[in-house]
Amino acid sequence: MRRWMCCLVTLMCTSATLSATPGHPRAEQQALELAKQAIALRSVRGPGNQTPQVAALFKSALLAGGFAERDITVTPVDDTAYLIARWPGTNPKLKPLVISGHMDVVEAIPADWQRDPFTPVLENGFLFGRGASDMKLDDTLAIAALLELKRQGFRPRREIILEFSGDEETTMKTSAIIAKELSNAELVLNVDGGGGLLDQDGKPVYLVWEGAEKMDVDFELTVTNPGGHSSAPREDNAITRLAAALVKIGAYKFKPELNDISRGYFTEAARFEPPEISAAMRAFAADPDNTQAAAVLRANPSYVGRIGTTCVATMLSGGHALNALPQRATANIDCRIFPGHPPAEIMAELERVAADPAVQFKDVTVGSVATDASPIRQDLVTAVTKAIRLGYPGVPVFPSMSSGASDSMWFRHENVPSYGVSPMFIKSSDHFSHGLNERAPLADIAPSITYLLSLVADLSK
Ligand SMILES: [Zn+2]
């Protein structure tokens, strides 16, 4: 999953520019070639899923680059597979550094695309294809950077583990298995998350790293009723009762909240916003009980998800005949829970709001687990900031919380700190992950390799 956190009406300042640091041509070339080969493999869940072939492709690149056969495992799971590659450290007492990505992609219907989604195309400075930005190029940048470190003779003190899940976009079964298997990790660098923003002139504005995610939970609400003939209505009607509860839930606002990650985000992102939003961000970061500031942020679709838990009705059904009293009415409430709250607590809060014992609540969430925010680790912040500024001198770097789930969720659930640290910069207008005509800017490749070499070396030595 790749989400962009920005909705910048105006860009008020940027001193950052792209630097002309000497590159690493061999690694850059390898990242691009490998990404093109991976895009050509249709790693979509279901019949013909080629995720195992992507794993085989990545494995052969790692073997050719010096990884030992015994240190790479590709494990089939259902129609997919996951890969774990280990680079042993010189100090076996240190807990491993994990680099995390995924090999599967979201379905793409060729008829809807301008170019075939599973044929990589280089055009106008972009790599086009399903998975270009989410996240096959990120995967191959990580592979190429590790192999470059090996060529340079680097020897990590801490074991480096590169892992790729095979169903991040769907069931996350392999994601959960991997996180359990690697639950002794020191920290996780997830290259599927975070990232940089370019303004419309292509100048870098800022880079965010992600340290927290909201949990996606679904509650099913049901009202049942004896029913009967519609010519003889009863006081008690399943549809009406459910509707009354939904209206109350629709009007309800959860208490605004702040954690270290979102405080850091609002404090820093305020610099890039127009005056009203900027003032609200600063006021909210200073005091989450500031109702006026919360109201301004809540009114903005880009920020409503950042100031607390949200719950919204997403599906509704009821009744079985035009002329019968409904025997049953159901609705789905989709909640994005602020880190730190178990789903049961949020469901109890909604039950209090609905205040009707006839409305039955059931947690019907699939594939999601509760997480806390990862701590703001100074070693991580220092290493990310240093690494990204090698390619983008002076660029602002700050934390962010995502409103969707990635593989980081499974590691945080195992109490392993996990951070979204993609180095890819893109304009918000060029962002098409999960959508049509997905693309990644080729200009990102060189600074991304430089960044990964520095980041991985700093956090593993
Ligand atoms: Zn992704």
Boltz pocket constraint, residues with backbone or C-beta under 6 A from the ligand:
constraints:
  - pocket:
      binder: B
      contacts: [[A, 1], [A, 2], [A, 102], [A, 134], [A, 135], [A, 168], [A, 192]]
      max_distance: 6.0
